[in-house]
Amino acid sequence: MTTLTYQPMAIAPHVLDELRERDDAGVVPRAHVYDMDGAPLRCCLRRSRAGERISLVSYAPLRRWAAEVGAAPGAYDEVGPVFIHTGRCRGPNAALAYPFAETGALRVVRRYDGEGRIMGGAVVQLPKDPGLAQTVVERALRAAFADPHVALAHVRAVEYGCFHYEVRRP
């Protein structure tokens, strides 16, 4: 098992149950069978497999965090699309390192303070070697949390701005 300094967090099971009923944009999700591999699932932090039933839902990660901790992110609150399994799944693999660390991909590590205000971010180019990609993500998160005012970070895809996962201060 890999021991990580910064633990990627999947969407919590109780939140997933809510999103499966009505997403954060107020829409009732529609399930479909995904016929190709590859949709990034935020419920279990892995790519979908052909034939799995998944839904594309609107999710507001900062809003959900703020409600939990009593923060007020104001204008930094945003809602975006994420893929989840239509029904409950096993969740992330306990031995999982950093998910969605495809070689050559661009990621942004966006930092937030305790009130949910953006404190900046860093664009990260993942190397072609998958083993090194994990090291690059760990290094970017270490740099983000070097500032004691950073409460959490979101890892997102640069190309579409898709939320991949949250990391909270250890």
C-alpha positions as CSV (number, residue, x, y, z in Angstrom):
1,M,0.0,0.0,0.0
2,T,1.2,3.5,-0.9
3,T,1.4,5.9,2.0
4,L,0.6,9.4,0.8
5,T,1.2,12.7,2.6
6,Y,-1.8,14.2,0.9
7,Q,-4.9,12.0,0.5
8,P,-7.1,12.4,-2.5
9,M,-10.8,12.4,-1.4
10,A,-13.6,10.9,-3.5
11,I,-17.1,12.4,-3.1
12,A,-18.5,11.1,0.2
13,P,-21.1,8.3,-0.1
14,H,-23.9,10.4,1.5
15,V,-23.3,13.2,-0.9
16,L,-23.3,10.7,-3.8
17,D,-26.7,9.5,-2.6
18,E,-28.0,13.1,-2.8
19,L,-26.5,13.7,-6.2
20,R,-28.1,10.5,-7.6
21,E,-31.5,11.9,-6.6
22,R,-30.9,15.6,-7.5
23,D,-27.6,17.2,-8.4
24,D,-26.2,20.5,-7.2
25,A,-27.8,22.3,-10.1
26,G,-31.2,20.9,-9.0
27,V,-31.5,18.4,-11.9
28,V,-32.6,14.8,-11.6
29,P,-29.7,12.8,-13.2
30,R,-30.2,10.4,-16.1
31,A,-28.3,7.2,-16.0
32,H,-26.7,5.7,-19.1
33,V,-24.5,2.8,-20.0
34,Y,-21.1,4.0,-20.9
35,D,-19.9,2.1,-24.0
36,M,-16.3,3.1,-23.8
37,D,-13.6,3.0,-21.2
38,G,-12.4,6.2,-19.7
39,A,-14.9,8.5,-17.9
40,P,-13.2,9.8,-14.7
41,L,-15.5,8.6,-11.9
42,R,-15.4,10.8,-8.8
43,C,-17.1,8.2,-6.6
44,C,-14.3,5.7,-6.8
45,L,-11.5,7.8,-8.3
46,R,-10.9,5.6,-11.3
47,R,-11.8,5.5,-15.0
48,S,-15.0,3.9,-16.0
49,R,-15.1,0.6,-17.8
50,A,-17.2,-0.3,-20.9
51,G,-20.7,-1.3,-19.9
52,E,-20.9,0.4,-16.5
53,R,-24.0,2.5,-15.7
54,I,-22.9,6.0,-14.9
55,S,-24.4,9.5,-14.6
56,L,-23.1,12.9,-15.4
57,V,-24.1,15.2,-12.6
58,S,-23.5,18.8,-11.5
59,Y,-21.4,19.0,-8.4
60,A,-20.3,22.0,-6.2
61,P,-17.3,20.8,-4.3
62,L,-16.4,24.1,-2.7
63,R,-20.0,24.7,-1.7
64,R,-20.2,21.2,-0.1
65,W,-16.9,21.8,1.8
66,A,-18.0,25.3,3.0
67,A,-21.3,23.9,4.3
68,E,-19.4,21.3,6.3
69,V,-16.9,23.7,7.9
70,G,-19.0,26.9,8.1
71,A,-17.1,28.8,5.5
72,A,-18.5,31.4,3.0
73,P,-16.8,31.1,-0.4
74,G,-19.0,33.7,-2.0
75,A,-18.3,34.2,-5.7
76,Y,-15.8,31.3,-5.7
77,D,-18.6,28.8,-5.4
78,E,-18.9,26.9,-8.7
79,V,-20.8,24.0,-10.1
80,G,-19.4,21.6,-12.7
81,P,-20.1,18.3,-14.3
82,V,-18.7,15.0,-12.8
83,F,-19.2,11.4,-13.6
84,I,-20.4,9.0,-10.9
85,H,-21.7,5.4,-10.8
86,T,-25.5,5.3,-11.1
87,G,-25.7,3.1,-8.0
88,R,-23.4,2.6,-5.0
89,C,-19.9,1.4,-5.7
90,R,-17.0,0.2,-3.6
91,G,-15.4,3.6,-3.5
92,P,-11.7,4.2,-4.0
93,N,-9.1,1.4,-3.8
94,A,-7.3,1.8,-0.4
95,A,-4.0,1.3,-2.2
96,L,-4.7,4.1,-4.7
97,A,-2.1,6.8,-5.1
98,Y,-3.1,9.9,-7.0
99,P,-5.9,9.2,-9.5
100,F,-6.2,10.5,-13.0
101,A,-2.4,11.0,-13.3
102,E,-2.3,10.1,-16.9
103,T,1.1,10.7,-18.5
104,G,1.4,13.9,-20.3
105,A,-1.8,15.4,-18.9
106,L,-2.1,18.9,-17.6
107,R,-3.5,19.5,-14.1
108,V,-4.1,22.5,-12.0
109,V,-3.8,22.4,-8.3
110,R,-6.1,25.2,-7.0
111,R,-5.6,26.4,-3.4
112,Y,-8.3,27.7,-1.1
113,D,-8.1,29.3,2.3
114,G,-10.3,28.5,5.3
115,E,-13.2,30.7,4.0
116,G,-13.1,29.1,0.6
117,R,-11.4,32.0,-1.3
118,I,-8.9,31.1,-4.0
119,M,-5.3,31.6,-3.0
120,G,-3.8,30.8,-6.4
121,G,-2.9,27.6,-8.2
122,A,-0.2,25.8,-10.1
123,V,-0.4,24.2,-13.5
124,V,1.3,20.8,-13.5
125,Q,2.5,18.9,-16.6
126,L,2.5,15.2,-15.7
127,P,5.5,13.4,-17.2
128,K,5.2,10.4,-19.5
129,D,6.5,8.0,-16.9
130,P,3.5,7.0,-14.7
131,G,5.7,6.4,-11.7
132,L,7.0,9.9,-12.0
133,A,3.6,11.4,-12.4
134,Q,2.7,10.4,-8.8
135,T,5.8,12.2,-7.6
136,V,5.0,15.3,-9.5
137,V,1.5,15.5,-8.0
138,E,2.8,14.9,-4.5
139,R,5.4,17.7,-5.1
140,A,2.6,20.1,-6.3
141,L,0.5,19.3,-3.3
142,R,3.4,19.8,-0.9
143,A,4.0,23.2,-2.5
144,A,0.3,24.1,-2.2
145,F,0.2,23.3,1.5
146,A,3.5,25.0,2.3
147,D,1.3,28.1,2.9
148,P,-0.2,27.6,6.3
149,H,-3.4,29.5,5.2
150,V,-4.3,26.9,2.6
151,A,-7.1,24.7,3.9
152,L,-7.7,22.6,0.9
153,A,-6.8,22.1,-2.7
154,H,-8.7,21.0,-5.8
155,V,-7.0,19.0,-8.5
156,R,-8.6,19.7,-11.9
157,A,-8.0,19.0,-15.5
158,V,-6.7,22.1,-17.3
159,E,-8.4,21.4,-20.7
160,Y,-12.0,21.4,-19.4
161,G,-11.6,22.6,-15.8
162,C,-13.1,19.3,-14.6
163,F,-12.9,18.7,-10.9
164,H,-11.0,15.5,-10.2
165,Y,-10.6,15.4,-6.5
166,E,-10.1,17.3,-3.3
167,V,-7.2,17.2,-0.9
168,R,-7.5,18.7,2.6
169,R,-4.7,19.9,4.9
170,P,-3.3,16.8,6.6
